[in-house]
Amino acid sequence: MEDNFYMDDKKSEKFKLLAKKRMPKVLNMMKLIENLSNTYQYNYNKKQVEKIKKDIDEMAKSIKSSFNSGLDKQKKQKKIDDYEI
């Protein structure tokens, strides 16, 4: 049981480390995409804008779904690990 705790703690630390590295990059790239909306610098049409918005929405849904699925798996595993007679 202690080995599981150590592994969970190690996995949690790895998650935090990678999230701290990756999230600023993603948020910065999203800001750069937002900058494309500047009509003083760029011309674009509705079809192009809708494509970008659709792709962003689809990726956001996929990410949310993946995290929700992961949380569900963790919850189920916790129930199994906490089983007592």
N, CA, C and O atoms as a GROMACS GRO file, in nm:
protein
  340
    1MET      N    1   0.081  -0.119   0.000
    1MET     CA    2   0.000   0.000   0.000
    1MET      C    3   0.086   0.127   0.000
    1MET      O    4   0.052   0.224  -0.066
    2GLU      N    5   0.199   0.126   0.075
    2GLU     CA    6   0.287   0.241   0.077
    2GLU      C    7   0.350   0.266  -0.059
    2GLU      O    8   0.372   0.381  -0.097
    3ASP      N    9   0.378   0.158  -0.134
    3ASP     CA   10   0.434   0.174  -0.268
    3ASP      C   11   0.339   0.249  -0.358
    3ASP      O   12   0.381   0.333  -0.437
    4ASN      N   13   0.208   0.220  -0.346
    4ASN     CA   14   0.108   0.292  -0.426
    4ASN      C   15   0.107   0.440  -0.391
    4ASN      O   16   0.097   0.525  -0.480
    5PHE      N   17   0.119   0.471  -0.262
    5PHE     CA   18   0.119   0.611  -0.218
    5PHE      C   19   0.240   0.683  -0.277
    5PHE      O   20   0.228   0.796  -0.325
    6TYR      N   21   0.357   0.617  -0.273
    6TYR     CA   22   0.478   0.677  -0.328
    6TYR      C   23   0.464   0.699  -0.478
    6TYR      O   24   0.501   0.804  -0.529
    7MET      N   25   0.410   0.600  -0.548
    7MET     CA   26   0.392   0.612  -0.693
    7MET      C   27   0.292   0.722  -0.726
    7MET      O   28   0.313   0.800  -0.820
    8ASP      N   29   0.181   0.729  -0.650
    8ASP     CA   30   0.081   0.834  -0.673
    8ASP      C   31   0.141   0.971  -0.651
    8ASP      O   32   0.115   1.064  -0.727
    9ASP      N   33   0.222   0.984  -0.545
    9ASP     CA   34   0.286   1.112  -0.514
    9ASP      C   35   0.383   1.150  -0.626
    9ASP      O   36   0.389   1.267  -0.666
   10LYS      N   37   0.459   1.054  -0.675
   10LYS     CA   38   0.556   1.078  -0.782
   10LYS      C   39   0.483   1.120  -0.912
   10LYS      O   40   0.527   1.211  -0.982
   11LYS      N   41   0.372   1.052  -0.941
   11LYS     CA   42   0.294   1.083  -1.061
   11LYS      C   43   0.231   1.222  -1.049
   11LYS      O   44   0.220   1.295  -1.148
   12SER      N   45   0.189   1.258  -0.928
   12SER     CA   46   0.130   1.389  -0.905
   12SER      C   47   0.234   1.500  -0.925
   12SER      O   48   0.205   1.603  -0.986
   13GLU      N   49   0.353   1.478  -0.874
   13GLU     CA   50   0.461   1.576  -0.891
   13GLU      C   51   0.498   1.591  -1.038
   13GLU      O   52   0.523   1.702  -1.085
   14LYS      N   53   0.501   1.481  -1.112
   14LYS     CA   54   0.532   1.485  -1.255
   14LYS      C   55   0.424   1.563  -1.330
   14LYS      O   56   0.455   1.644  -1.418
   15PHE      N   57   0.297   1.539  -1.293
   15PHE     CA   58   0.186   1.611  -1.355
   15PHE      C   59   0.202   1.762  -1.334
   15PHE      O   60   0.191   1.840  -1.428
   16LYS      N   61   0.229   1.801  -1.209
   16LYS     CA   62   0.244   1.944  -1.177
   16LYS      C   63   0.360   2.006  -1.254
   16LYS      O   64   0.348   2.116  -1.307
   17LEU      N   65   0.472   1.935  -1.259
   17LEU     CA   66   0.590   1.985  -1.330
   17LEU      C   67   0.560   2.008  -1.477
   17LEU      O   68   0.592   2.114  -1.532
   18LEU      N   69   0.500   1.909  -1.541
   18LEU     CA   70   0.470   1.922  -1.684
   18LEU      C   71   0.362   2.026  -1.711
   18LEU      O   72   0.371   2.100  -1.809
   19ALA      N   73   0.261   2.032  -1.624
   19ALA     CA   74   0.156   2.132  -1.642
   19ALA      C   75   0.214   2.274  -1.630
   19ALA      O   76   0.176   2.363  -1.707
   20LYS      N   77   0.305   2.294  -1.535
   20LYS     CA   78   0.368   2.425  -1.517
   20LYS      C   79   0.452   2.464  -1.638
   20LYS      O   80   0.467   2.582  -1.667
   21LYS      N   81   0.508   2.365  -1.708
   21LYS     CA   82   0.587   2.394  -1.828
   21LYS      C   83   0.498   2.416  -1.950
   21LYS      O   84   0.522   2.506  -2.031
   22ARG      N   85   0.394   2.334  -1.961
   22ARG     CA   86   0.314   2.334  -2.084
   22ARG      C   87   0.207   2.443  -2.088
   22ARG      O   88   0.184   2.503  -2.193
   23MET      N   89   0.143   2.470  -1.976
   23MET     CA   90   0.031   2.565  -1.978
   23MET      C   91   0.073   2.705  -2.020
   23MET      O   92   0.002   2.766  -2.100
   24PRO      N   93   0.183   2.760  -1.971
   24PRO     CA   94   0.221   2.894  -2.019
   24PRO      C   95   0.245   2.896  -2.170
   24PRO      O   96   0.213   2.995  -2.236
   25LYS      N   97   0.300   2.789  -2.225
   25LYS     CA   98   0.322   2.782  -2.369
   25LYS      C   99   0.189   2.785  -2.445
   25LYS      O  100   0.173   2.858  -2.543
   26VAL      N  101   0.095   2.704  -2.398
   26VAL     CA  102  -0.036   2.698  -2.464
   26VAL      C  103  -0.108   2.833  -2.455
   26VAL      O  104  -0.163   2.881  -2.553
   27LEU      N  105  -0.106   2.892  -2.336
   27LEU     CA  106  -0.174   3.020  -2.318
   27LEU      C  107  -0.109   3.130  -2.403
   27LEU      O  108  -0.179   3.215  -2.457
   28ASN      N  109   0.023   3.127  -2.415
   28ASN     CA  110   0.092   3.223  -2.499
   28ASN      C  111   0.054   3.204  -2.646
   28ASN      O  112   0.031   3.301  -2.718
   29MET      N  113   0.048   3.079  -2.690
   29MET     CA  114   0.010   3.053  -2.829
   29MET      C  115  -0.134   3.096  -2.856
   29MET      O  116  -0.166   3.145  -2.964
   30MET      N  117  -0.221   3.077  -2.757
   30MET     CA  118  -0.360   3.122  -2.773
   30MET      C  119  -0.367   3.274  -2.785
   30MET      O  120  -0.447   3.327  -2.862
   31LYS      N  121  -0.282   3.343  -2.709
   31LYS     CA  122  -0.277   3.489  -2.719
   31LYS      C  123  -0.231   3.531  -2.859
   31LYS      O  124  -0.282   3.627  -2.916
   32LEU      N  125  -0.134   3.457  -2.913
   32LEU     CA  126  -0.088   3.487  -3.049
   32LEU      C  127  -0.199   3.465  -3.152
   32LEU      O  128  -0.210   3.540  -3.249
   33ILE      N  129  -0.280   3.362  -3.131
   33ILE     CA  130  -0.395   3.340  -3.220
   33ILE      C  131  -0.495   3.456  -3.205
   33ILE      O  132  -0.550   3.504  -3.303
   34GLU      N  133  -0.516   3.498  -3.080
   34GLU     CA  134  -0.606   3.612  -3.057
   34GLU      C  135  -0.556   3.735  -3.132
   34GLU      O  136  -0.636   3.813  -3.185
   35ASN      N  137  -0.426   3.754  -3.137
   35ASN     CA  138  -0.368   3.869  -3.207
   35ASN      C  139  -0.404   3.870  -3.355
   35ASN      O  140  -0.405   3.976  -3.417
   36LEU      N  141  -0.433   3.754  -3.412
   36LEU     CA  142  -0.473   3.747  -3.553
   36LEU      C  143  -0.604   3.821  -3.580
   36LEU      O  144  -0.635   3.852  -3.694
   37SER      N  145  -0.679   3.849  -3.475
   37SER     CA  146  -0.806   3.919  -3.493
   37SER      C  147  -0.788   4.068  -3.518
   37SER      O  148  -0.885   4.138  -3.548
   38ASN      N  149  -0.667   4.118  -3.508
   38ASN     CA  150  -0.638   4.260  -3.528
   38ASN      C  151  -0.658   4.297  -3.675
   38ASN      O  152  -0.578   4.260  -3.761
   39THR      N  153  -0.765   4.370  -3.703
   39THR     CA  154  -0.799   4.405  -3.842
   39THR      C  155  -0.708   4.513  -3.899
   39THR      O  156  -0.710   4.537  -4.020
   40TYR      N  157  -0.630   4.578  -3.815
   40TYR     CA  158  -0.531   4.673  -3.867
   40TYR      C  159  -0.413   4.600  -3.930
   40TYR      O  160  -0.345   4.654  -4.017
   41GLN      N  161  -0.390   4.478  -3.887
   41GLN     CA  162  -0.276   4.401  -3.936
   41GLN      C  163  -0.315   4.292  -4.036
   41GLN      O  164  -0.236   4.255  -4.123
   42TYR      N  165  -0.438   4.241  -4.024
   42TYR     CA  166  -0.477   4.123  -4.102
   42TYR      C  167  -0.615   4.138  -4.162
   42TYR      O  168  -0.701   4.206  -4.107
   43ASN      N  169  -0.635   4.074  -4.276
   43ASN     CA  170  -0.767   4.059  -4.337
   43ASN      C  171  -0.804   3.912  -4.334
   43ASN      O  172  -0.720   3.825  -4.359
   44TYR      N  173  -0.927   3.885  -4.303
   44TYR     CA  174  -0.976   3.747  -4.297
   44TYR      C  175  -1.125   3.748  -4.324
   44TYR      O  176  -1.190   3.852  -4.317
   45ASN      N  177  -1.177   3.630  -4.354
   45ASN     CA  178  -1.320   3.621  -4.381
   45ASN      C  179  -1.388   3.533  -4.277
   45ASN      O  180  -1.322   3.470  -4.193
   46LYS      N  181  -1.519   3.530  -4.283
   46LYS     CA  182  -1.597   3.455  -4.185
   46LYS      C  183  -1.564   3.306  -4.186
   46LYS      O  184  -1.555   3.243  -4.081
   47LYS      N  185  -1.544   3.251  -4.306
   47LYS     CA  186  -1.512   3.108  -4.318
   47LYS      C  187  -1.381   3.076  -4.245
   47LYS      O  188  -1.373   2.974  -4.176
   48GLN      N  189  -1.281   3.160  -4.259
   48GLN     CA  190  -1.153   3.138  -4.191
   48GLN      C  191  -1.169   3.146  -4.039
   48GLN      O  192  -1.114   3.064  -3.965
   49VAL      N  193  -1.244   3.244  -3.995
   49VAL     CA  194  -1.267   3.262  -3.851
   49VAL      C  195  -1.344   3.144  -3.794
   49VAL      O  196  -1.309   3.093  -3.687
   50GLU      N  197  -1.447   3.100  -3.863
   50GLU     CA  198  -1.526   2.986  -3.816
   50GLU      C  199  -1.441   2.859  -3.807
   50GLU      O  200  -1.459   2.780  -3.715
   51LYS      N  201  -1.350   2.840  -3.902
   51LYS     CA  202  -1.261   2.724  -3.901
   51LYS      C  203  -1.171   2.726  -3.776
   51LYS      O  204  -1.156   2.626  -3.707
   52ILE      N  205  -1.112   2.841  -3.749
   52ILE     CA  206  -1.026   2.854  -3.631
   52ILE      C  207  -1.106   2.829  -3.504
   52ILE      O  208  -1.063   2.754  -3.416
   53LYS      N  209  -1.222   2.892  -3.493
   53LYS     CA  210  -1.305   2.875  -3.373
   53LYS      C  211  -1.349   2.730  -3.356
   53LYS      O  212  -1.349   2.677  -3.245
   54LYS      N  213  -1.387   2.665  -3.466
   54LYS     CA  214  -1.429   2.524  -3.461
   54LYS      C  215  -1.314   2.435  -3.414
   54LYS      O  216  -1.334   2.348  -3.329
   55ASP      N  217  -1.196   2.456  -3.468
   55ASP     CA  218  -1.080   2.375  -3.430
   55ASP      C  219  -1.044   2.394  -3.283
   55ASP      O  220  -1.012   2.298  -3.214
   56ILE      N  221  -1.050   2.518  -3.236
   56ILE     CA  222  -1.022   2.545  -3.094
   56ILE      C  223  -1.126   2.478  -3.006
   56ILE      O  224  -1.091   2.414  -2.907
   57ASP      N  225  -1.254   2.491  -3.041
   57ASP     CA  226  -1.361   2.429  -2.963
   57ASP      C  227  -1.347   2.278  -2.958
   57ASP      O  228  -1.364   2.217  -2.852
   58GLU      N  229  -1.315   2.216  -3.072
   58GLU     CA  230  -1.301   2.070  -3.077
   58GLU      C  231  -1.186   2.023  -2.989
   58GLU      O  232  -1.198   1.923  -2.919
   59MET      N  233  -1.075   2.095  -2.993
   59MET     CA  234  -0.960   2.056  -2.911
   59MET      C  235  -0.991   2.077  -2.763
   59MET      O  236  -0.955   1.993  -2.680
   60ALA      N  237  -1.058   2.186  -2.729
   60ALA     CA  238  -1.095   2.210  -2.589
   60ALA      C  239  -1.188   2.100  -2.539
   60ALA      O  240  -1.172   2.053  -2.427
   61LYS      N  241  -1.285   2.059  -2.620
   61LYS     CA  242  -1.375   1.951  -2.582
   61LYS      C  243  -1.298   1.821  -2.561
   61LYS      O  244  -1.326   1.746  -2.467
   62SER      N  245  -1.204   1.793  -2.649
   62SER     CA  246  -1.124   1.672  -2.639
   62SER      C  247  -1.040   1.671  -2.511
   62SER      O  248  -1.032   1.569  -2.442
   63ILE      N  249  -0.980   1.784  -2.479
   63ILE     CA  250  -0.899   1.795  -2.357
   63ILE      C  251  -0.986   1.776  -2.234
   63ILE      O  252  -0.949   1.701  -2.143
   64LYS      N  253  -1.101   1.842  -2.230
   64LYS     CA  254  -1.192   1.829  -2.116
   64LYS      C  255  -1.238   1.685  -2.100
   64LYS      O  256  -1.242   1.633  -1.989
   65SER      N  257  -1.271   1.621  -2.210
   65SER     CA  258  -1.317   1.483  -2.207
   65SER      C  259  -1.207   1.391  -2.153
   65SER      O  260  -1.234   1.302  -2.072
   66SER      N  261  -1.084   1.414  -2.197
   66SER     CA  262  -0.971   1.332  -2.150
   66SER      C  263  -0.952   1.347  -2.000
   66SER      O  264  -0.932   1.248  -1.930
   67PHE      N  265  -0.958   1.469  -1.950
   67PHE     CA  266  -0.943   1.491  -1.806
   67PHE      C  267  -1.059   1.430  -1.728
   67PHE      O  268  -1.038   1.369  -1.623
   68ASN      N  269  -1.181   1.445  -1.779
   68ASN     CA  270  -1.296   1.386  -1.710
   68ASN      C  271  -1.285   1.235  -1.706
   68ASN      O  272  -1.316   1.173  -1.604
   69SER      N  273  -1.241   1.175  -1.816
   69SER     CA  274  -1.223   1.030  -1.821
   69SER      C  275  -1.116   0.987  -1.721
   69SER      O  276  -1.133   0.887  -1.650
   70GLY      N  277  -1.006   1.061  -1.715
   70GLY     CA  278  -0.900   1.031  -1.620
   70GLY      C  279  -0.948   1.040  -1.477
   70GLY      O  280  -0.913   0.955  -1.394
   71LEU      N  281  -1.029   1.142  -1.445
   71LEU     CA  282  -1.083   1.155  -1.310
   71LEU      C  283  -1.176   1.039  -1.275
   71LEU      O  284  -1.174   0.989  -1.163
   72ASP      N  285  -1.257   0.998  -1.373
   72ASP     CA  286  -1.346   0.883  -1.350
   72ASP      C  287  -1.267   0.757  -1.321
   72ASP      O  288  -1.303   0.680  -1.231
   73LYS      N  289  -1.159   0.735  -1.395
   73LYS     CA  290  -1.075   0.617  -1.373
   73LYS      C  291  -1.012   0.622  -1.234
   73LYS      O  292  -1.005   0.520  -1.165
   74GLN      N  293  -0.966   0.739  -1.193
   74GLN     CA  294  -0.905   0.754  -1.060
   74GLN      C  295  -1.008   0.725  -0.950
   74GLN      O  296  -0.976   0.661  -0.850
   75LYS      N  297  -1.131   0.773  -0.971
   75LYS     CA  298  -1.236   0.752  -0.872
   75LYS      C  299  -1.267   0.603  -0.859
   75LYS      O  300  -1.282   0.552  -0.747
   76LYS      N  301  -1.276   0.533  -0.972
   76LYS     CA  302  -1.304   0.390  -0.969
   76LYS      C  303  -1.190   0.314  -0.902
   76LYS      O  304  -1.214   0.223  -0.823
   77GLN      N  305  -1.066   0.352  -0.933
   77GLN     CA  306  -0.951   0.285  -0.873
   77GLN      C  307  -0.946   0.308  -0.723
   77GLN      O  308  -0.910   0.218  -0.647
   78LYS      N  309  -0.982   0.428  -0.680
   78LYS     CA  310  -0.982   0.459  -0.536
   78LYS      C  311  -1.082   0.371  -0.463
   78LYS      O  312  -1.054   0.324  -0.353
   79LYS      N  313  -1.200   0.348  -0.524
   79LYS     CA  314  -1.299   0.261  -0.463
   79LYS      C  315  -1.244   0.119  -0.447
   79LYS      O  316  -1.267   0.053  -0.346
   80ILE      N  317  -1.172   0.073  -0.548
   80ILE     CA  318  -1.113  -0.061  -0.542
   80ILE      C  319  -1.004  -0.067  -0.436
   80ILE      O  320  -0.999  -0.161  -0.357
   81ASP      N  321  -0.918   0.035  -0.434
   81ASP     CA  322  -0.808   0.038  -0.338
   81ASP      C  323  -0.857   0.050  -0.194
   81ASP      O  324  -0.792   0.001  -0.102
   82ASP      N  325  -0.971   0.116  -0.174
   82ASP     CA  326  -1.023   0.138  -0.038
   82ASP      C  327  -1.115   0.026   0.010
   82ASP      O  328  -1.173   0.035   0.118
   83TYR      N  329  -1.127  -0.079  -0.068
   83TYR     CA  330  -1.215  -0.189  -0.033
   83TYR      C  331  -1.172  -0.254   0.098
   83TYR      O  332  -1.055  -0.287   0.118
   84GLU      N  333  -1.268  -0.272   0.187
   84GLU     CA  334  -1.242  -0.339   0.315
   84GLU      C  335  -1.351  -0.439   0.344
   84GLU      O  336  -1.465  -0.425   0.298
   85ILE      N  337  -1.316  -0.539   0.420
   85ILE     CA  338  -1.413  -0.639   0.464
   85ILE      C  339  -1.434  -0.623   0.613
   85ILE      O  340  -1.512  -0.697   0.672
   0.00000   0.00000   0.00000
